Amino acid sequence: MNTAHKYMESTQMPSIVAKSLPKTWMTWAVFFFFCASVFGLAMRYFFIGDFPVLEYKNLLHAHSHIALLGWGYLLVTGILVFTFIQNPIRLNIYRKIFLLTVIANLGMMVTFPVQGYGLFSIAFSTFHLLLSYAFTYHFFKDLKNIKSNTGKTLIMLSLVWMVVSTIGLWAIAPIGSILGRLHPLYYLSVQWFLHFQLNGWFVYALLGLLLSFMEKKGYSVQISTPILIALHLSLFLTFALSVAWSNPSNYLLATNAIGVILQAFAYWIILKSAIKYLNHQTNLSKNWINHLLWIGLISLLAKAAIQAALIIPDVANIAFTIRNYVIGFIHLVMLGAITFGLGALALNQNWLVKNLISKIGWITLAFAFVSSEIILLTQGTLLWAKMGFIPQYHLLIFLASALFPLGLIFLLIAQWQASFQKHQLPKFIHKQKNQFKSKNTETMKSTVLMSLGAAMLLMVSCGGGSSENQGSYTPPSAQKEKVADPKGIGEIKNVDLGDGIDEALAQKGKAILDMKCTACYQYDGKRVVGPGFEGVTNRRRAEWIMNMITNVDVMLDEDPVAQKLFEECLTRMPNQNISLDESRQILEYFRKNDFERTGGSDAAMN
């Protein structure tokens, strides 16, 4: 009896962990989603007003890291744990990994907006990376005891792709040291990480969890080996489009075309069963959670359909040169497929709270997602057609983006309300639970305060993230102290500017800039990703400007001025395949823009 009593006491705490952990885990995930949405909203504000406190590129890094590693990562790993892990002792291990992951995300959330890529933001990111390996190790260990099926296979592969994606992160440092940050491989390392995160880790997890959900409901889905091979092969082949972004090639576009066809076929075969199941097993008109699941499935199918259109080379070029399409596509995966697809599964299992407040929050998020996607894709299409901007485009996209934090506030309120509700438990367990919750709350508070305090202390010690304290890098070509040719490097040796401004030529140039450049550059002097266009003809010769536009890869590799600009921006300017005639049109608009804003142009030619 004494042994049994001691055993019962030893298992009280883990059992309480099993009951309280899901909502705690999901609440933190929603919190980081809220923070990422605030960073995204601040980025939108840069285009309609002044934001003197923080830099755009730092907010961009904070937004992307917290969205992927905060919201996305915690949502997926949480659902994986609570779907497959029942042992309270094992859950306690995941609780510890979860708490450390929260600290890593809090560190990134504080340091990235202030210092961008710096010592401490990279340290917190690396800490998160190591924790993801620990999670993968333990989860693979636990999955060995679970019956094999298609859902389990896809989930195991999702973790494999997550680990594979991190190869790109580890490659960044040696590539930067040996080849320099100007080298295309440096950019491709980042794209490798993003590609296998979005299309491997997240999408495979969504497909595997969806099939596992159906299998638990008694609906068995068998996916043949050839379909799985096609799915895996498409994952690698579609990376060719990222390579083509910096190294345009018809062979790469053809490789991507094969990949997107295989991907569309595999997605349809897998999701066809899920759609058939949902049509027969759920009442779409009465269950708002099923609406969310449908948004997720439709978004995933739309992703495959959009990528399938890239078999047309001109469409493929548009896909990675018009920034609105790029952002819309990423949101289609992260906000559409992952957020609504996995969010619906978490709501069905009560890991995310489902009540009236929660419903209002999710409806607001759905409206924010749909409206922002419509605005982004419509604007991208107008730019492709050279028809300019939607009236008040930047204000409209800002207002649509403002709905994201609003909806997430409702979700957080719903989660917090549920955390404080009293549950009817036996007296002894209820007492133990309250003690545990009190201890856990104190631990969480102290953990948050310590991590925030440590992060602030680190930032103060590094001078608030100033460029002097982030370290500097001198590319190999710059180390030779080359004398910069004021005309740049390329086939443009002399430019005849003519008399005055050619208005027709300038308008054609503006249409090209609107389509391919305004996501990273502004016409005034405001820095976004890159410096503002204002005054460029007074700083650079016409030949240099046109060579930079048409011969960007060589300029970044060999021209000291271009390399210095890259060091400031830390974003490699893509090869947009702009012709000589188009570059002359762009130059003419630069001249017109400078004359209107500064009262003069072409000072660098004198």
C-alpha positions as CSV (number, residue, x, y, z in Angstrom):
1,M,0.0,0.0,0.0
2,N,2.8,2.4,0.9
3,T,4.5,1.7,-2.4
4,A,1.3,2.3,-4.3
5,H,0.7,5.5,-2.4
6,K,4.3,6.8,-3.2
7,Y,3.8,5.8,-6.8
8,M,0.6,7.8,-7.0
9,E,2.2,10.8,-5.5
10,S,5.1,10.6,-7.9
11,T,2.8,10.6,-10.9
12,Q,0.6,13.5,-9.7
13,M,2.8,16.2,-11.2
14,P,3.3,14.6,-14.6
15,S,-0.4,14.0,-14.9
16,I,-1.1,17.7,-14.3
17,V,1.6,18.5,-16.9
18,A,-0.3,16.4,-19.4
19,K,-3.5,18.4,-18.7
20,S,-2.1,21.9,-18.5
21,L,0.7,21.8,-21.1
22,P,-1.3,21.9,-24.3
23,K,-3.1,25.2,-23.6
24,T,0.1,26.7,-22.2
25,W,2.1,25.6,-25.3
26,M,-0.5,26.9,-27.7
27,T,-0.9,30.2,-25.8
28,W,2.8,30.9,-26.3
29,A,2.5,30.0,-29.9
30,V,-0.3,32.5,-30.4
31,F,1.6,35.1,-28.5
32,F,4.6,34.8,-30.9
33,F,2.1,34.9,-33.8
34,F,0.8,38.2,-32.4
35,C,4.4,39.6,-32.0
36,A,5.3,38.6,-35.6
37,S,2.1,40.3,-36.8
38,V,3.1,43.5,-35.0
39,F,6.5,43.4,-36.6
40,G,4.8,42.9,-40.0
41,L,2.5,45.8,-39.4
42,A,5.4,48.1,-38.5
43,M,7.0,47.1,-41.8
44,R,3.9,48.1,-43.7
45,Y,3.9,51.5,-41.9
46,F,7.4,52.3,-43.3
47,F,5.7,52.9,-46.6
48,I,3.1,55.4,-45.3
49,G,4.9,57.2,-42.5
50,D,8.2,57.7,-40.7
51,F,9.4,55.1,-38.2
52,P,12.6,56.6,-36.8
53,V,13.2,54.2,-34.0
54,L,13.9,50.9,-35.8
55,E,15.3,49.9,-39.2
56,Y,13.2,48.2,-41.8
57,K,15.6,45.3,-42.4
58,N,15.8,44.6,-38.6
59,L,12.0,44.4,-38.4
60,L,12.0,42.1,-41.4
61,H,14.4,39.7,-39.7
62,A,12.4,39.8,-36.5
63,H,9.1,39.2,-38.4
64,S,10.4,36.2,-40.3
65,H,12.2,34.6,-37.4
66,I,9.3,34.9,-35.0
67,A,6.8,33.8,-37.6
68,L,8.7,30.7,-38.6
69,L,10.4,29.7,-35.3
70,G,7.8,31.1,-32.9
71,W,4.4,30.6,-34.3
72,G,5.0,28.0,-37.0
73,Y,7.5,25.9,-35.1
74,L,5.5,25.9,-31.8
75,L,2.2,25.2,-33.5
76,V,3.6,22.2,-35.4
77,T,5.6,20.7,-32.6
78,G,2.8,21.2,-30.1
79,I,0.3,19.4,-32.3
80,L,2.8,16.6,-32.9
81,V,3.5,16.1,-29.2
82,F,-0.1,16.1,-28.1
83,T,-1.3,13.9,-31.0
84,F,1.2,11.1,-30.4
85,I,2.7,11.4,-26.9
86,Q,0.6,10.1,-24.0
87,N,3.2,9.1,-21.5
88,P,3.2,11.8,-18.7
89,I,6.9,11.3,-18.0
90,R,7.8,11.8,-21.7
91,L,5.6,14.9,-21.8
92,N,7.6,16.4,-19.0
93,I,10.7,16.1,-21.2
94,Y,8.9,18.0,-24.0
95,R,7.8,20.6,-21.4
96,K,11.4,21.4,-20.6
97,I,12.3,21.6,-24.3
98,F,9.3,23.9,-24.8
99,L,10.3,26.3,-22.0
100,L,13.8,26.6,-23.4
101,T,12.4,27.2,-26.9
102,V,10.2,30.0,-25.5
103,I,13.3,31.6,-24.0
104,A,15.1,31.3,-27.4
105,N,12.1,33.0,-29.1
106,L,11.9,35.8,-26.5
107,G,15.6,36.4,-27.1
108,M,15.2,36.7,-30.8
109,M,12.1,38.8,-30.4
110,V,14.0,41.4,-28.4
111,T,17.4,41.3,-30.2
112,F,16.5,41.2,-33.9
113,P,14.5,44.5,-34.0
114,V,17.4,46.3,-32.4
115,Q,20.5,44.8,-33.9
116,G,19.3,42.7,-36.9
117,Y,21.8,39.9,-37.5
118,G,24.2,40.4,-34.6
119,L,26.1,38.4,-32.0
120,F,23.2,37.9,-29.6
121,S,20.4,37.5,-32.2
122,I,22.5,34.8,-33.9
123,A,23.2,33.2,-30.5
124,F,19.5,32.9,-29.7
125,S,18.8,31.6,-33.2
126,T,21.5,28.9,-32.8
127,F,20.1,28.0,-29.4
128,H,16.7,27.5,-31.0
129,L,18.3,25.4,-33.7
130,L,20.0,23.1,-31.2
131,L,16.7,22.7,-29.3
132,S,15.0,21.7,-32.6
133,Y,17.5,18.9,-32.8
134,A,16.8,17.8,-29.3
135,F,13.1,17.8,-30.1
136,T,13.7,15.7,-33.2
137,Y,15.8,13.2,-31.3
138,H,13.2,12.6,-28.6
139,F,10.2,12.6,-31.0
140,F,11.8,10.0,-33.3
141,K,12.5,7.9,-30.2
142,D,8.8,8.1,-29.2
143,L,7.5,7.4,-32.7
144,K,9.2,4.0,-32.7
145,N,6.4,2.7,-30.5
146,I,3.6,4.0,-32.8
147,K,2.0,1.8,-35.5
148,S,3.3,2.7,-38.9
149,N,0.9,4.4,-41.4
150,T,1.0,7.0,-44.1
151,G,0.5,9.8,-41.6
152,K,3.4,8.7,-39.4
153,T,5.6,8.3,-42.5
154,L,4.9,11.9,-43.6
155,I,5.5,13.3,-40.1
156,M,8.8,11.5,-39.8
157,L,9.9,12.9,-43.1
158,S,8.7,16.4,-42.1
159,L,11.2,16.2,-39.2
160,V,13.9,15.0,-41.6
161,W,13.3,18.0,-43.9
162,M,13.4,20.3,-40.9
163,V,16.9,19.0,-40.1
164,V,17.9,19.1,-43.8
165,S,16.8,22.8,-44.0
166,T,19.2,23.7,-41.2
167,I,22.2,22.7,-43.5
168,G,21.7,26.0,-45.1
169,L,22.1,27.8,-41.8
170,W,25.3,26.0,-40.9
171,A,26.7,26.7,-44.4
172,I,26.3,30.5,-44.1
173,A,29.3,31.0,-41.9
174,P,31.9,29.0,-43.9
175,I,30.6,30.4,-47.2
176,G,30.8,33.9,-45.9
177,S,34.3,33.4,-44.7
178,I,35.7,31.6,-47.8
179,L,33.7,32.9,-50.7
180,G,32.3,36.1,-49.2
181,R,28.8,37.3,-48.5
182,L,28.5,38.6,-52.0
183,H,28.7,35.1,-53.5
184,P,25.4,33.6,-54.8
185,L,26.0,30.5,-52.6
186,Y,25.5,32.7,-49.6
187,Y,22.1,33.7,-50.8
188,L,21.2,30.2,-51.8
189,S,22.1,28.9,-48.3
190,V,19.3,31.1,-46.9
191,Q,16.9,30.0,-49.7
192,W,17.8,26.4,-48.9
193,F,16.6,26.9,-45.4
194,L,13.4,28.7,-46.4
195,H,12.6,26.2,-49.1
196,F,12.9,23.1,-47.0
197,Q,11.2,24.8,-44.0
198,L,8.1,25.8,-45.9
199,N,7.7,23.1,-48.5
200,G,9.3,20.3,-46.5
201,W,8.9,20.7,-42.7
202,F,5.6,22.6,-42.6
203,V,3.8,21.1,-45.6
204,Y,4.8,17.5,-44.8
205,A,3.7,18.0,-41.2
206,L,0.3,19.4,-42.3
207,L,-0.3,16.5,-44.6
208,G,0.9,13.9,-42.1
209,L,-1.2,15.3,-39.2
210,L,-4.3,15.6,-41.5
211,L,-4.0,11.9,-42.5
212,S,-3.3,10.9,-38.9
213,F,-6.5,12.8,-37.8
214,M,-8.5,11.0,-40.4
215,E,-7.0,7.6,-39.4
216,K,-7.9,8.2,-35.8
217,K,-11.5,8.7,-37.0
218,G,-11.3,5.3,-38.7
219,Y,-10.7,6.6,-42.2
220,S,-7.6,4.8,-43.4
221,V,-5.7,6.5,-46.3
222,Q,-3.0,4.6,-48.2
223,I,-0.6,6.5,-50.4
224,S,1.4,4.5,-52.8
225,T,5.1,4.5,-52.9
226,P,5.3,6.1,-56.4
227,I,3.2,9.0,-55.1
228,L,5.5,9.5,-52.1
229,I,8.5,9.4,-54.4
230,A,7.0,12.0,-56.7
231,L,6.3,14.2,-53.6
232,H,9.9,13.9,-52.4
233,L,11.4,14.4,-55.8
234,S,9.3,17.5,-56.4
235,L,10.6,19.0,-53.2
236,F,14.2,19.0,-54.5
237,L,13.4,19.9,-58.1
238,T,11.4,23.0,-57.2
239,F,14.5,24.4,-55.4
240,A,15.7,25.1,-58.9
241,L,13.5,28.2,-59.0
242,S,15.5,29.6,-56.0
243,V,18.7,29.0,-57.9
244,A,17.3,30.6,-61.0
245,W,16.7,33.8,-59.0
246,S,20.4,34.6,-58.8
247,N,21.5,32.5,-61.9
248,P,18.8,32.7,-64.6
249,S,18.9,29.6,-66.8
250,N,16.4,27.8,-69.0
251,Y,17.7,24.5,-67.7
252,L,16.8,25.5,-64.1
253,L,13.3,26.7,-65.2
254,A,12.8,23.4,-66.9
255,T,13.9,21.5,-63.8
256,N,11.5,23.5,-61.7
257,A,8.7,22.8,-64.2
258,I,9.1,19.1,-63.8
259,G,9.1,19.5,-60.0
260,V,5.9,21.6,-59.9
261,I,4.1,19.1,-62.1
262,L,5.0,16.2,-59.8
263,Q,4.1,18.3,-56.8
264,A,0.7,19.2,-58.1
265,F,0.0,15.6,-58.9
266,A,1.1,14.3,-55.5
267,Y,-0.8,17.0,-53.6
268,W,-4.0,16.2,-55.4
269,I,-3.7,12.5,-54.8
270,I,-3.1,13.0,-51.1
271,L,-5.6,15.8,-50.5
272,K,-8.3,14.2,-52.7
273,S,-8.9,11.6,-49.9
274,A,-9.0,14.3,-47.3
275,I,-11.5,16.4,-49.2
276,K,-13.7,13.3,-49.8
277,Y,-13.5,12.5,-46.1
278,L,-14.5,16.0,-45.1
279,N,-17.4,16.1,-47.5
280,H,-18.8,12.9,-46.1
281,Q,-17.9,13.3,-42.4
282,T,-18.5,17.0,-41.6
283,N,-21.2,19.5,-41.9
284,L,-19.5,22.5,-43.5
285,S,-22.4,24.9,-43.1
286,K,-22.7,24.5,-39.3
287,N,-19.2,24.0,-38.0
288,W,-17.0,27.2,-38.2
289,I,-13.8,25.2,-37.4
290,N,-14.4,23.1,-40.6
291,H,-14.4,26.4,-42.5
292,L,-10.9,27.1,-41.2
293,L,-9.8,23.6,-42.3
294,W,-11.2,24.2,-45.8
295,I,-9.2,27.5,-46.0
296,G,-6.1,25.5,-45.1
297,L,-6.7,22.8,-47.8
298,I,-7.7,25.3,-50.5
299,S,-4.6,27.4,-49.7
300,L,-2.4,24.3,-50.1
301,L,-4.1,23.4,-53.4
302,A,-3.7,27.0,-54.5
303,K,0.0,26.8,-53.7
304,A,0.4,23.8,-55.9
305,A,-1.7,25.4,-58.7
306,I,0.3,28.6,-58.7
307,Q,3.5,26.7,-58.8
308,A,2.2,24.6,-61.6
309,A,1.8,27.7,-63.6
310,L,5.5,28.3,-63.4
311,I,6.1,25.7,-66.2
312,I,5.7,28.8,-68.4
313,P,9.2,30.5,-68.4
314,D,7.7,34.1,-68.5
315,V,5.5,33.3,-65.6
316,A,8.4,31.8,-63.7
317,N,10.4,35.0,-64.2
318,I,7.5,37.1,-62.9
319,A,7.1,34.8,-59.9
320,F,10.5,35.8,-58.4
321,T,10.8,39.3,-59.8
322,I,7.5,40.8,-58.5
323,R,7.8,41.0,-54.8
324,N,4.1,41.1,-54.2
325,Y,3.8,37.6,-55.7
326,V,6.7,36.3,-53.5
327,I,5.1,37.7,-50.3
328,G,1.6,36.5,-51.3
329,F,3.0,33.0,-52.0
330,I,4.8,32.8,-48.6
331,H,1.6,34.0,-46.8
332,L,-0.4,31.4,-48.7
333,V,1.7,28.7,-47.2
334,M,2.3,30.0,-43.7
335,L,-1.0,31.9,-43.1
336,G,-3.3,29.9,-45.3
337,A,-2.2,26.3,-45.2
338,I,-0.4,26.1,-41.9
339,T,-2.2,28.6,-39.7
340,F,-5.7,27.6,-40.7
341,G,-5.1,23.9,-41.5
342,L,-3.3,23.1,-38.3
343,G,-5.2,25.7,-36.3
344,A,-8.4,23.8,-37.2
345,L,-6.9,20.5,-36.0
346,A,-5.8,22.1,-32.7
347,L,-9.3,23.6,-32.2
348,N,-10.9,20.2,-32.8
349,Q,-8.7,18.7,-30.1
350,N,-9.4,21.6,-27.7
351,W,-5.7,22.5,-27.5
352,L,-6.7,25.9,-28.9
353,V,-9.8,27.3,-27.1
354,K,-13.0,27.3,-29.1
355,N,-15.6,29.7,-27.8
356,L,-17.3,32.9,-29.0
357,I,-14.2,35.1,-28.5
358,S,-12.0,32.6,-30.2
359,K,-14.5,32.4,-33.1
360,I,-14.4,36.2,-33.5
361,G,-10.6,36.1,-33.5
362,W,-10.4,33.4,-36.2
363,I,-13.0,35.1,-38.4
364,T,-10.9,38.3,-38.1
365,L,-7.8,36.4,-39.1
366,A,-9.5,34.8,-42.0
367,F,-10.7,38.2,-43.3
368,A,-7.2,39.6,-42.8
369,F,-5.7,36.8,-44.7
370,V,-8.1,36.8,-47.7
371,S,-8.2,40.6,-48.0
372,S,-4.4,41.0,-47.8
373,E,-3.9,38.2,-50.4
374,I,-6.3,39.8,-52.8
375,I,-4.6,43.2,-52.4
376,L,-1.1,41.7,-52.8
377,L,-1.9,39.6,-55.8
378,T,-4.0,42.2,-57.5
379,Q,-1.2,44.8,-57.1
380,G,1.3,42.3,-58.4
381,T,-0.8,41.7,-61.5
382,L,-1.2,45.5,-62.1
383,L,2.6,45.9,-61.9
384,W,3.1,43.0,-64.3
385,A,0.6,44.7,-66.7
386,K,2.5,48.0,-66.2
387,M,-0.7,49.7,-64.9
388,G,0.8,51.3,-61.8
389,F,-0.5,51.1,-58.3
390,I,-3.9,50.6,-56.7
391,P,-5.0,54.0,-55.3
392,Q,-3.7,54.2,-51.7
393,Y,-2.2,50.7,-52.0
394,H,0.2,51.0,-49.1
395,L,-2.6,52.3,-46.8
396,L,-5.0,49.5,-47.8
397,I,-2.4,46.8,-47.2
398,F,-1.5,48.4,-43.9
399,L,-5.2,48.4,-42.8
400,A,-5.6,44.7,-43.9
401,S,-2.5,43.8,-42.0
402,A,-3.8,45.6,-38.9
403,L,-6.5,43.0,-38.7
404,F,-3.9,40.2,-37.9
405,P,-2.9,41.6,-34.4
406,L,-6.5,42.5,-33.7
407,G,-7.7,38.9,-34.4
408,L,-4.8,37.5,-32.4
409,I,-5.7,39.7,-29.4
410,F,-9.1,37.9,-29.4
411,L,-7.3,34.5,-29.5
412,L,-5.0,35.4,-26.6
413,I,-8.0,36.6,-24.5
414,A,-9.7,33.3,-25.2
415,Q,-6.6,31.3,-24.3
416,W,-6.0,33.3,-21.1
417,Q,-9.6,33.0,-20.0
418,A,-9.5,29.2,-20.3
419,S,-6.2,29.1,-18.3
420,F,-7.9,30.6,-15.3
421,Q,-11.1,28.5,-15.4
422,K,-11.7,26.2,-12.4
423,H,-12.0,22.5,-13.2
424,Q,-14.0,20.1,-11.1
425,L,-11.3,17.6,-9.8
426,P,-11.1,15.4,-6.8
427,K,-10.1,17.4,-3.8
428,F,-6.5,16.0,-3.4
429,I,-5.7,16.3,-7.1
430,H,-7.2,19.8,-7.2
431,K,-5.0,20.9,-4.4
432,Q,-1.9,19.5,-6.0
433,K,-2.9,21.0,-9.3
434,N,-3.2,24.5,-7.8
435,Q,0.2,24.1,-6.1
436,F,1.7,23.1,-9.4
437,K,0.0,25.9,-11.3
438,S,1.3,28.4,-8.8
439,K,4.8,27.0,-9.0
440,N,4.6,26.9,-12.8
441,T,3.3,30.4,-13.0
442,E,6.1,31.7,-10.8
443,T,8.6,29.7,-12.9
444,M,7.2,31.1,-16.1
445,K,7.2,34.7,-14.8
446,S,10.8,34.4,-13.6
447,T,11.9,32.7,-16.8
448,V,10.3,35.5,-18.9
449,L,11.7,38.2,-16.8
450,M,15.2,36.7,-16.7
451,S,15.3,36.1,-20.4
452,L,14.1,39.7,-21.2
453,G,16.5,41.2,-18.6
454,A,19.4,39.2,-20.0
455,A,18.5,40.2,-23.5
456,M,18.3,43.9,-22.6
457,L,21.6,43.6,-20.7
458,L,23.3,42.0,-23.7
459,M,22.0,44.7,-26.0
460,V,23.2,47.5,-23.7
461,S,26.6,45.8,-23.5
462,C,26.8,45.7,-27.3
463,G,25.8,49.3,-27.7
464,G,22.2,48.7,-28.7
465,G,23.0,46.8,-31.8
466,S,24.9,49.6,-33.6
467,S,26.8,48.7,-36.7
468,E,30.1,49.2,-35.0
469,N,29.3,46.3,-32.6
470,Q,27.9,43.9,-35.1
471,G,31.3,43.2,-36.6
472,S,32.3,44.0,-40.1
473,Y,33.2,41.9,-43.1
474,T,35.5,42.8,-46.0
475,P,34.9,40.7,-49.1
476,P,38.0,39.3,-50.9
477,S,37.7,41.7,-53.8
478,A,37.5,44.7,-51.5
479,Q,40.6,43.6,-49.6
480,K,42.7,44.2,-52.7
481,E,41.8,47.9,-52.5
482,K,40.7,48.2,-56.0
483,V,40.2,51.6,-57.5
484,A,36.6,51.9,-58.5
485,D,35.8,52.8,-62.1
486,P,33.2,55.5,-61.9
487,K,31.5,54.0,-64.9
488,G,31.2,50.6,-63.3
489,I,31.9,47.2,-64.9
490,G,29.9,46.1,-68.0
491,E,29.2,46.8,-71.6
492,I,27.9,50.3,-71.1
493,K,30.8,52.7,-71.7
494,N,29.1,55.9,-72.7
495,V,25.6,57.2,-72.3
496,D,24.1,60.1,-74.4
497,L,21.6,61.8,-72.0
498,G,20.4,64.2,-74.6
499,D,18.7,67.5,-73.8
500,G,16.2,67.6,-71.0
501,I,14.1,64.7,-69.7
502,D,12.4,62.3,-72.2
503,E,8.9,62.0,-70.5
504,A,7.9,58.9,-72.5
505,L,11.1,57.1,-71.7
506,A,10.8,58.0,-68.1
507,Q,7.3,56.7,-67.7
508,K,8.4,53.3,-69.2
509,G,11.2,53.3,-66.7
510,K,8.9,54.0,-63.8
511,A,6.6,51.1,-64.8
512,I,9.6,48.7,-64.7
513,L,10.7,50.1,-61.3
514,D,7.2,49.7,-59.9
515,M,7.1,46.1,-60.9
516,K,10.5,44.9,-59.9
517,C,12.1,47.3,-57.4
518,T,9.7,49.2,-55.2
519,A,9.3,46.4,-52.6
520,C,12.9,47.1,-51.6
521,Y,13.5,50.7,-52.7
522,Q,11.6,54.0,-52.4
523,Y,11.6,56.9,-54.8
524,D,12.4,59.3,-52.0
525,G,15.5,59.2,-49.7
526,K,14.0,56.7,-47.2
527,R,15.9,53.5,-46.7
528,V,13.8,50.3,-46.7
529,V,15.8,47.2,-47.7
530,G,18.1,49.3,-49.9
531,P,18.8,53.1,-50.0
532,G,16.2,55.4,-51.5
533,F,16.5,56.3,-55.2
534,E,16.5,60.1,-54.5
535,G,19.7,61.7,-55.7
536,V,21.2,58.6,-57.4
537,T,22.1,60.5,-60.6
538,N,23.9,63.0,-58.5
539,R,26.0,60.4,-56.8
540,R,26.6,57.9,-59.6
541,R,27.4,58.2,-63.3
542,A,24.8,57.1,-65.8
543,E,27.1,54.3,-67.0
544,W,27.5,53.0,-63.5
545,I,23.8,53.0,-62.9
546,M,23.0,51.1,-66.1
547,N,25.8,48.6,-65.6
548,M,24.5,47.9,-62.0
549,I,21.1,47.2,-63.5
550,T,22.1,45.0,-66.4
551,N,25.3,43.4,-65.0
552,V,24.5,43.1,-61.3
553,D,26.3,39.8,-60.6
554,V,29.6,41.0,-61.9
555,M,29.2,44.4,-60.3
556,L,28.6,42.8,-56.9
557,D,31.6,40.5,-57.4
558,E,34.1,43.1,-58.6
559,D,32.9,46.7,-58.2
560,P,34.0,48.2,-54.8
561,V,31.2,50.7,-54.7
562,A,28.6,48.0,-55.4
563,Q,30.2,45.8,-52.7
564,K,30.1,48.6,-50.2
565,L,26.4,49.1,-50.9
566,F,25.8,45.4,-50.4
567,E,27.6,45.5,-47.1
568,E,25.1,48.2,-45.9
569,C,22.0,46.4,-47.2
570,L,23.0,42.7,-46.5
571,T,20.6,41.7,-49.2
572,R,21.9,40.6,-52.6
573,M,20.3,42.5,-55.5
574,P,18.8,39.9,-57.9
575,N,19.5,39.6,-61.6
576,Q,16.1,40.9,-63.0
577,N,17.0,40.2,-66.6
578,I,16.6,43.8,-67.5
579,S,17.6,44.7,-71.1
580,L,19.9,47.6,-72.2
581,D,16.9,49.5,-73.5
582,E,15.0,49.0,-70.2
583,S,17.9,50.1,-68.2
584,R,18.1,53.3,-70.2
585,Q,14.4,53.8,-69.5
586,I,15.0,53.3,-65.8
587,L,17.9,55.8,-65.9
588,E,15.6,58.4,-67.5
589,Y,13.1,58.1,-64.7
590,F,15.9,58.4,-62.1
591,R,16.9,61.7,-63.8
592,K,13.3,62.9,-63.7
593,N,12.8,61.8,-60.1
594,D,16.0,63.6,-59.0
595,F,15.1,66.8,-60.9
596,E,11.7,66.9,-59.3
597,R,12.9,66.1,-55.8
598,T,16.2,67.9,-55.6
599,G,16.0,70.5,-58.3
600,G,18.8,69.0,-60.3
601,S,20.2,65.7,-61.8
602,D,23.2,64.3,-63.5
603,A,25.7,66.0,-61.1
604,A,27.9,62.9,-61.2
605,M,28.4,63.4,-64.9
606,N,30.1,66.7,-64.4
